[in-house]
Amino acid sequence: MLTRLTFAALLLMPAAALAQAQKPNDAQIAHIAYTAGVLDVTAGKQALEKSTNPDVKAFASEMVRDHQAVNEKALALVKKLNVTPQDNPTSQALTKAAAAKVAELGKLSGAAFDRAYVENEVAYHKTVNGALKDTLIPNAQNAELKSLLQTGLSLFTAHQQHAEHLSMSLAK
Amino acid sequence: MGALLLVWATPHPAEAARYVIEIKNMAFGPAPQHLKVGDTILWRNDDMFRHTATAKPGFDLDLAPGAQGEVTLKNPGTLKVICRYHPNMTVQLAVEKE
């Protein structure tokens, strides 16, 4: 079963790469997980610059802090395992979509920015959670990588809940 | 017949106990049983993320990875403790009178 994430990536891919994307290897999985974190840090930094809402800023700080923490562990792990994270169409699709969103959010300000940022965080975390559960965790071969991805899933789930609460309070 | 010496042991209040609750893998460790007013809890963050141990009203400890903080339980009742950053992280403490 293809997740939305993989589906989005597949739309951008030549047919030759299609078969491979359905079962990513550990190097690709590490790259995808790391990229997902980096993109949320970037989004969080934009929110810290643009938002004046203390709840949104607190949420954005949490995104930056938590994703930097897990990415630090991810970097240490790939170094220890002597694995070079491998760029792949899924990471590229995520990166492209995130860049478009940063540009779109860049044009907004005030409450409009806050709502759009948080709504996107809800959607983004849902997508990544789905990818972790359906693709990245089940396909991870290395036990330590799998364990770190499971921590990532707990984290992304908590972030999604926080984003959902925040989204509801901003809608008032 | 020798005098019998009767010693009555007078009941004395139990000494305050100290418990450790570990925070790890985005979760609080289990709530200690039979908590009493006057007991202390040491919250230890063994996770890679910054967390809080927050009970409103009560206490609000902000703990970086590796940090720890201690609270003394002052009132009987049920305390719901959450992490402010990750509100699905929660533990309930049932505190009995001394």
Interface residues (C-beta under 8 A of the other chain):
Chain A: E62 R65 D66 A69 V70 E72 K73 T151 S154 L155 T157 A158 H159 Q161 H162 H165
Chain B: N25 M26 A27 M48 F49 R50 P65 Y85 H86 P87 N88 M89
